[in-house]
């Protein structure tokens, strides 16, 4: 019997890490990506050359595969609709993505679904009276890793951002004075079966994730709110695939959804080493109609640290990577990309024999001391 052929739109490190899961499941992974040097291009069984938004390239991909999923969301939904009409299958569906890709539309969906979000509005002629400074300004499309997101404290700062940007559509959010930022990976199959991963805490700097702690020290009430919200979102979207959900935890114990990511997500990388089924395998299981795997932990805890670029360079940082790999219970993933400021070049996950938050913080600091000059 021929293996199921899965097309992946996007060829970054998420596609690269998906390739290992595809091999484990006996699937054939074919990646649409623009460059031979992209991490996913190096790992795929076949490649179709084109940017994620290149629907002509996706049409070529569709001729080679049984189902198509996504590694990033920089796609042209309108241009892909004829491919659905021709019988090609996309998971998550284009209808689902249409709700999520625009951040204002996403927030409208969440509010209508009864999921808590910060006060928000679409920026039109002026800041509406319902919102007060400081505010979070987000580009409705194509924002990621801090790009397209600004915290503005004054009207002058807001005007300055708008004057420098060509973006036409902006989401305004009330600034949430959160105590912690949380995240969860949640998967749903076409049958309605769901798998909810452990809730983790993320640590961001300049809107870029630096650390993820899976230490099981979160308030039980907050975890219950996160899990309930994840199930409601999956069901309301009729979602098929894996979904990354980011949350704020406030001082009074309330959970608010920050953003949704319709794909594997940085906050779930720990699952490669600390869970029975990684987020990458789970995505493939869901989109291929296979039974979902267990999201259960295989270690007491884990800490994941992103290795972010701190300079423009094409060096491979071999000596630093060797030192990081030598740490006890460490698993290093190097994406093979050239360095630029803030770019995700790799990550390190360290498994913890005990879910000890202080130990996790010590290890994260140790990793960053090795990595950053």
C-alpha positions as CSV (number, residue, x, y, z in Angstrom):
1,X,0.0,0.0,0.0
2,X,1.4,3.4,-1.0
3,X,2.1,5.8,1.8
4,X,-0.1,8.8,2.4
5,X,1.4,11.8,0.8
6,X,1.2,15.0,2.8
7,X,1.8,18.4,1.3
8,X,3.1,21.2,3.6
9,X,2.8,24.8,2.6
10,X,5.9,26.4,4.1
11,X,9.4,25.1,4.5
12,X,10.8,26.5,7.7
13,X,11.9,24.7,10.8
14,X,8.4,23.5,11.6
15,X,8.3,21.6,8.4
16,X,11.8,20.3,9.1
17,X,10.7,18.9,12.5
18,X,7.6,17.5,10.9
19,X,9.7,15.4,8.6
20,X,10.9,13.2,11.5
21,X,7.3,12.5,12.5
22,X,6.4,11.7,8.9
23,X,9.2,9.1,8.7
24,X,8.0,7.6,12.0
25,X,4.4,7.3,10.6
26,X,5.5,6.0,7.2
27,X,4.2,9.1,5.4
28,X,5.7,11.0,2.5
29,X,6.2,14.7,3.1
30,X,6.3,17.1,0.1
31,X,7.1,20.7,1.0
32,X,6.2,24.0,-0.8
33,X,9.0,26.4,-0.1
34,X,11.0,29.1,-2.0
35,X,14.6,28.1,-1.3
36,X,16.7,25.0,-1.3
37,X,18.4,26.2,1.8
38,X,15.1,26.3,3.8
39,X,15.1,23.7,6.7
40,X,12.0,21.9,5.4
41,X,13.4,21.7,1.9
42,X,16.4,19.7,3.2
43,X,14.2,17.2,5.0
44,X,11.3,16.6,2.6
45,X,10.9,13.7,0.2
46,X,10.1,16.2,-2.6
47,X,9.9,19.9,-3.0
48,X,7.7,22.4,-4.9
49,X,9.3,25.8,-5.2
50,X,7.3,28.8,-4.3
51,X,6.4,31.2,-1.5
52,X,3.5,30.2,0.9
53,X,1.2,32.7,-0.8
54,X,2.0,31.3,-4.3
55,X,-1.3,29.5,-5.2
56,X,0.2,28.3,-8.5
57,X,2.8,26.4,-6.6
58,X,0.2,25.1,-4.2
59,X,-1.7,23.8,-7.3
60,X,1.4,21.9,-8.3
61,X,1.7,20.6,-4.8
62,X,-1.9,19.4,-4.8
63,X,-1.2,17.2,-7.8
64,X,1.4,15.3,-5.9
65,X,-0.3,14.7,-2.5
66,X,-3.4,13.3,-0.8
67,X,-3.9,16.1,1.7
68,X,-2.3,19.6,2.4
69,X,-1.5,21.2,5.7
70,X,0.3,24.4,6.7
71,X,3.6,25.3,8.3
72,X,2.8,29.0,8.3
73,X,-0.2,31.1,7.6
74,X,1.1,33.6,5.0
75,X,-1.3,32.1,2.4
76,X,-3.7,33.6,-0.2
77,X,-7.0,32.0,0.8
78,X,-9.0,33.4,-2.1
79,X,-6.5,32.0,-4.6
80,X,-6.7,28.6,-2.9
81,X,-10.5,28.2,-3.1
82,X,-10.5,26.8,-6.7
83,X,-8.3,24.0,-5.5
84,X,-10.9,23.0,-2.9
85,X,-13.6,23.1,-5.6
86,X,-11.4,20.7,-7.6
87,X,-11.6,18.2,-4.7
88,X,-8.3,18.9,-2.9
89,X,-8.3,18.6,0.9
90,X,-6.8,21.2,3.2
91,X,-6.5,20.8,7.0
92,X,-7.2,23.1,8.8
93,X,-9.8,23.9,6.2
94,X,-9.8,27.2,4.3
95,X,-13.1,28.1,6.1
96,X,-11.3,27.6,9.4
97,X,-8.3,29.7,8.4
98,X,-10.6,32.5,7.1
99,X,-11.7,33.0,10.7
100,X,-8.2,32.9,12.2
101,X,-5.8,34.6,9.8
102,X,-7.0,38.2,10.3
103,X,-6.4,39.1,14.0
104,X,-9.5,41.3,14.2
105,X,-11.7,38.5,12.7
106,X,-10.0,36.1,15.1
107,X,-10.9,38.2,18.1
108,X,-14.5,38.6,16.9
109,X,-14.8,34.8,16.7
110,X,-13.4,34.3,20.1
111,X,-15.7,36.8,21.7
112,X,-18.7,35.3,19.9
113,X,-17.6,31.8,21.1
114,X,-17.7,33.0,24.7
115,X,-13.9,32.9,25.2
116,X,-12.4,35.7,27.2
117,X,-10.2,38.2,25.3
118,X,-9.0,41.7,26.1
119,X,-11.2,44.6,25.0
120,X,-10.4,45.2,21.3
121,X,-11.4,47.2,18.2
122,X,-10.5,47.7,14.6
123,X,-8.5,50.9,14.3
124,X,-10.3,53.2,11.9
125,X,-10.3,57.0,12.1
126,X,-9.3,57.2,15.7
127,X,-8.9,55.2,18.9
128,X,-12.5,54.4,20.0
129,X,-13.7,55.8,23.4
130,X,-14.1,52.2,24.7
131,X,-10.3,51.8,24.8
132,X,-7.7,53.8,26.7
133,X,-4.0,54.1,26.4
134,X,-1.7,52.2,26.8
135,X,-2.8,49.9,24.0
136,X,-1.4,47.0,22.0
137,X,-1.4,47.7,18.2
138,X,-1.3,44.6,16.0
139,X,-1.1,44.2,12.3
140,X,-4.2,42.2,11.3
141,X,-2.1,40.0,9.0
142,X,1.4,38.7,8.7
143,X,2.6,39.6,12.2
144,X,4.9,37.1,14.0
145,X,7.7,37.0,16.5
146,X,7.2,40.6,17.5
147,X,6.9,41.9,13.9
148,X,3.7,43.9,13.5
149,X,3.1,44.2,17.2
150,X,3.6,47.4,19.2
151,X,2.8,48.5,22.8
152,X,1.9,52.2,22.5
153,X,1.7,54.3,25.7
154,X,0.8,57.7,24.1
155,X,-1.1,59.1,21.1
156,X,2.3,60.3,19.7
157,X,3.7,56.8,19.8
158,X,0.7,55.4,18.1
159,X,0.9,58.1,15.4
160,X,4.6,57.4,14.9
161,X,4.0,53.7,14.3
162,X,1.2,54.3,11.9
163,X,3.3,56.9,10.0
164,X,6.2,54.5,9.5
165,X,4.1,51.5,8.4
166,X,2.4,50.5,5.1
167,X,0.0,48.2,7.0
168,X,-3.6,49.3,6.3
169,X,-5.5,47.2,8.8
170,X,-4.8,47.2,12.6
171,X,-6.2,45.6,15.6
172,X,-6.3,47.6,18.8
173,X,-6.2,45.7,22.2
174,X,-6.4,47.0,25.7
175,X,-3.1,46.4,27.4
176,X,-3.4,43.4,29.8
177,X,-1.3,43.7,33.0
178,X,-0.8,40.0,33.2
179,X,1.0,38.0,35.8
180,X,2.0,35.1,33.5
181,X,1.8,34.1,29.9
182,X,0.5,30.6,29.2
183,X,0.1,28.4,26.1
184,X,-1.3,25.1,25.1
185,X,-1.2,22.9,22.1
186,X,-4.6,21.4,21.2
187,X,-5.5,18.9,18.5
188,X,-8.7,17.7,16.9
189,X,-9.5,15.0,14.4
190,X,-12.3,15.1,11.8
191,X,-14.1,12.6,14.0
192,X,-14.2,15.1,16.9
193,X,-11.6,13.3,18.9
194,X,-9.4,15.8,20.8
195,X,-6.0,15.8,22.5
196,X,-5.0,18.6,24.8
197,X,-1.3,18.9,25.8
198,X,0.0,20.1,29.2
199,X,-0.4,23.8,29.8
200,X,3.0,25.6,29.8
201,X,4.3,29.0,30.8
202,X,6.1,31.1,28.2
203,X,8.5,34.0,28.8
204,X,8.6,36.6,26.1
205,X,11.0,39.5,25.5
206,X,10.1,42.1,22.9
207,X,7.1,39.9,21.9
208,X,9.5,37.0,21.0
209,X,9.4,33.7,23.0
210,X,12.6,33.1,24.9
211,X,11.7,30.3,27.3
212,X,9.0,27.7,27.8
213,X,8.5,26.1,31.2
214,X,6.6,22.8,31.6
215,X,6.8,22.5,35.4
216,X,3.2,21.8,36.3
217,X,3.2,24.5,38.9
218,X,0.3,26.5,37.5
219,X,-2.9,27.1,39.5
220,X,-5.4,24.3,38.9
221,X,-8.2,26.8,38.2
222,X,-6.2,28.5,35.5
223,X,-5.3,25.1,33.9
224,X,-9.0,24.2,33.9
225,X,-9.9,27.5,32.2
226,X,-7.2,27.0,29.5
227,X,-8.3,23.4,28.7
228,X,-12.0,24.4,28.6
229,X,-11.2,27.3,26.3
230,X,-9.1,25.1,24.0
231,X,-11.9,22.5,23.7
232,X,-14.5,25.2,23.0
233,X,-12.3,26.8,20.3
234,X,-11.6,23.5,18.5
235,X,-15.2,22.6,18.5
236,X,-16.5,26.0,17.4
237,X,-14.0,26.1,14.5
238,X,-14.7,22.5,13.5
239,X,-10.9,22.4,13.6
240,X,-8.9,19.6,12.1
241,X,-5.1,19.6,12.9
242,X,-3.1,21.1,15.8
243,X,-3.7,24.6,17.1
244,X,-1.4,26.7,19.3
245,X,-3.2,29.0,21.8
246,X,-1.5,31.7,23.8
247,X,-3.1,33.1,27.0
248,X,-2.7,35.8,29.6
249,X,-3.2,34.9,33.3
250,X,-4.2,38.0,35.3
251,X,-3.6,38.8,39.0
252,X,-7.2,37.8,39.8
253,X,-6.9,34.4,38.2
254,X,-8.7,35.1,34.9
255,X,-7.6,33.6,31.6
256,X,-7.7,35.7,28.4
257,X,-6.8,34.4,25.0
258,X,-4.0,36.4,23.3
259,X,-3.6,34.7,19.9
260,X,-4.3,31.5,17.9
261,X,-1.8,29.9,15.6
262,X,-3.3,27.3,13.2
263,X,-0.2,25.0,13.1
264,X,2.5,23.6,15.3
265,X,3.9,26.3,17.5
266,X,7.0,27.3,19.4
267,X,5.4,26.7,22.8
268,X,5.0,23.0,21.9
269,X,8.5,22.2,20.9
270,X,9.1,20.5,24.3
271,X,6.7,17.8,23.2
272,X,9.4,16.3,20.9
273,X,11.2,15.0,23.9
274,X,8.8,15.2,26.8
275,X,5.5,13.7,25.5
276,X,4.4,10.4,24.1
277,X,3.3,12.1,20.9
278,X,5.0,15.2,19.6
279,X,3.0,18.1,18.3
280,X,4.4,17.4,14.8
281,X,3.3,13.8,14.8
282,X,-0.1,14.9,16.2
283,X,-0.6,17.3,13.3
284,X,0.1,14.6,10.8
285,X,-2.2,12.1,12.6
286,X,-5.0,14.6,12.6
287,X,-4.8,15.7,9.0
288,X,-4.3,12.1,7.7
289,X,-7.3,10.7,9.5
290,X,-5.2,8.6,11.8
291,X,-6.1,8.1,15.5
292,X,-4.7,10.9,17.7
293,X,-1.7,10.0,19.8
294,X,-1.4,10.5,23.6
295,X,-0.2,13.9,24.7
296,X,0.9,12.5,28.0
297,X,4.2,13.5,29.6
298,X,7.2,11.1,29.6
299,X,9.2,13.2,32.1
300,X,8.3,15.1,35.2
301,X,9.1,18.5,33.6
302,X,11.0,20.3,30.9
303,X,12.4,23.6,29.9
304,X,12.8,24.8,26.3
305,X,15.0,27.8,25.4
306,X,15.0,29.4,22.0
307,X,18.4,30.2,20.5
308,X,17.9,33.6,18.9
309,X,20.2,35.3,16.6
310,X,22.2,38.1,18.2
311,X,24.2,39.2,15.1
312,X,24.3,38.9,11.4
313,X,26.5,35.9,10.5
314,X,26.7,32.7,8.5
315,X,28.8,30.8,11.1
316,X,27.5,27.5,12.5
317,X,28.3,28.2,16.2
318,X,29.6,24.6,16.5
319,X,31.5,25.2,19.7
320,X,28.4,26.6,21.5
321,X,26.2,23.9,20.1
322,X,28.6,21.2,21.4
323,X,28.6,22.8,24.9
324,X,24.8,22.9,24.9
325,X,24.4,19.3,23.7
326,X,26.7,18.2,26.6
327,X,24.3,19.5,29.2
328,X,22.6,16.6,31.1
329,X,19.3,15.6,29.6
330,X,19.6,18.2,26.8
331,X,18.2,17.8,23.3
332,X,19.5,20.4,20.8
333,X,17.7,21.2,17.5
334,X,19.7,23.3,15.1
335,X,17.7,24.6,12.1
336,X,20.7,25.4,9.9
337,X,19.7,29.0,9.1
338,X,22.0,32.0,8.8
339,X,21.9,34.4,11.8
340,X,20.2,37.7,12.0
341,X,19.0,39.7,15.0
342,X,16.1,37.9,16.7
343,X,15.9,35.0,14.2
344,X,15.1,31.6,15.7
345,X,18.2,29.5,14.9
346,X,17.4,26.5,17.0
347,X,16.2,25.5,20.4
348,X,17.3,23.4,23.4
349,X,15.0,21.3,25.5
350,X,16.2,19.9,28.8
351,X,14.2,17.2,30.6
352,X,13.7,17.5,34.3
353,X,13.6,14.5,36.7
354,X,11.4,16.7,38.9
355,X,9.0,19.4,38.0
356,X,11.1,22.0,39.8
357,X,10.5,25.6,38.6
358,X,13.6,26.9,40.3
359,X,15.8,24.3,38.7
360,X,14.1,25.0,35.3
361,X,15.0,28.7,35.6
362,X,18.6,27.8,36.6
363,X,19.0,25.6,33.5
364,X,17.4,28.2,31.2
365,X,19.9,30.8,32.5
366,X,22.8,28.4,32.0
367,X,21.7,27.8,28.4
368,X,21.5,31.5,27.7
369,X,24.9,32.1,29.3
370,X,26.4,29.6,26.9
371,X,24.6,31.0,23.8
372,X,24.6,34.8,24.2
373,X,27.9,36.7,24.2
